[in-house]
């Protein structure tokens, strides 16, 4: 429990802001996180930290692409390319998707041998 001053505000871009200034001498561990915040009509504020996102680890990688399996057991192929390379997109996409598909086929042959 801490005593302090809470300031709520609204930025020019429409996002809300909250600042808490403690009025006590307290030593605690500093932290940052992503929270669900609920501000009630009576002024009560409830905050609950959200769990960190579990990122998929790439199983196969190429220059601009990767293949991973998600927590939902679905396969994800990710491809990215700079906007100024639009004319190269079809060629690179086909080449890299084919290269990753060959790696998957090799892995299947090795494991099911």
N, C-alpha and C positions, 0 to 999 in steps of 0.2 A: 504494500500500500504506500502510495506516495502522495504528498500534497503538492499542488502546483497550479499553474495557469495554463489552460488549453485555449488556443486561438484557432478558430475555424474560418476558412476563407474560400473565395472563389477566384480563380485566375482568369485573365482576359480570354484564354482559349477555352473556357468552360470547365476546366478540370478543378476539382476541389482540393483543398490543402488543409492539413491540421498540424499545428505545432504545439508541443507540450513543453513547458519550462518548469522544471522541478524547483521547489522552494526549500528543499532539504539538502543536507550534505550526505550524499549516498555514493557508495562505491559498488558498481555492478559491471558485469561483462557486457561490452558493447556488441551489438548484433544488427543485422539487417535481414529483411525477408519480405516475402510477398504475403499480404494478408487479405482476408475478407473482412470488410469493415461495414458495420451497420450503425447508422446514426438514427436514433429513434426520435419521434416527435416530442418526447418529453425531455430531450437533451442527453439521455443515456447513450453511451457509445460502447459497442461490443466489437472486439477485434479477435480474429482467430487466424493463426498462421497457416498458410496452405503448404502442403507437402511439396518438396522439390520435384520438378518434372524428371522422369526417368527417360533419358535419351537413348534411342536405338544405337547400337554399335554396328558400324559398317562391317559386313562379312567380306565383301569384295569392293575394291575401289578402282577407279580409272581417273583420268585427268579431270573430267567435269562431272563424274557420276559415281554413284555408290549403290550397293544393294544391301538392305538390312531386313531383319525380321523384327516386327514390333511386339509389344507386350500382348497384343491381341492375336498373336500367331499369324498375322498377315505379312506378306512380303511387300517391301517398299523399294521402288527404284527411283532414285533422285538424280536429276540432271539439271545443271545450271550453266548458263552461258551469258556473257556480257551482251547488252543490247546492241552494241556496235558490231557484233559478229553474227547478226541475223542470217546473212547469206551462207554462213558455214554451219548453221544449226542442223539442217537435215543430214548432211554428211557426218558430222561429229556425233549426232544422236544415234544414227544407225551403227556407226563404227563402234562406239563405246557400249551400246546396249548389246551388240553382237559379241564383243570381247567379254563382257560380264556373263552373258549366256554361255559362252564356251567354258569359262571358269566354273560355272555351276555344273555343266555337263561333266567336266573332268572330275569334279568333286563327287558327283553321283556315281561315276564309274569306279572311282577309287573305293568309295564306301560300300558299294553294292557288288563290287568286283567279281 
